[in-house]
Amino acid sequence: MAHTKSLGTSKNLRESASKRLGVKRNHGEAVAIGQIIIRQRGTKYLPGLNVRRGGDDTLFAMKTGKVRMKETKKIRFDGNQRYATVVSIQ
């Protein structure tokens, strides 16, 4: 016979569904108006020409064309520098 009373199930066994983040269209690929280029959290990739940023930081195309990605150095408000990739449509 058991010495301790049976307890409930563990509460930390659930896992959330993946959000499918990442690059959806790479450098040189053709996109149409409104197509998602990158899904992200935060601004690792910045919007350039003909690209807009959605409310959840998703980058999407404003015109039909080819995706162009360019590494650039950005200066923050405190003077520090960071490297970011600017995504544009040509």
C-alpha positions, -999 to 999 in steps of 0.1 A, spaced: 0 0 0 12 35 -9 26 57 19 17 90 2 -15 101 -13 -17 103 -51 -11 139 -64 -24 155 -96 -6 156 -129 23 179 -136 15 213 -148 45 221 -170 42 194 -197 25 216 -224 44 232 -252 32 261 -274 29 257 -312 58 271 -332 53 305 -349 70 297 -382 93 327 -381 121 334 -405 129 344 -441 102 335 -465 116 351 -497 154 354 -502 176 378 -520 168 378 -558 134 361 -555 104 377 -571 75 389 -549 40 403 -556 22 431 -537 14 421 -501 36 390 -500 54 383 -468 92 385 -471 102 379 -434 84 370 -402 103 381 -372 101 393 -336 119 426 -331 137 443 -359 167 422 -369 157 430 -405 147 466 -414 123 477 -441 138 495 -471 124 508 -503 89 494 -512 88 473 -480 66 479 -449 67 466 -414 35 451 -399 23 453 -363 41 420 -354 73 432 -371 66 412 -403 81 426 -435 59 426 -466 61 439 -501 44 471 -513 52 466 -550 60 437 -573 97 431 -579 128 413 -567 139 412 -531 172 429 -523 190 425 -490 219 447 -479 240 447 -447 243 481 -431 256 497 -399 230 515 -378 237 539 -350 215 537 -319 202 566 -299 230 561 -273 257 562 -299 263 524 -301 264 507 -334 246 476 -346 246 457 -379 212 451 -395 200 438 -429 178 462 -449 153 445 -471 140 464 -502 121 456 -534 135 466 -569 
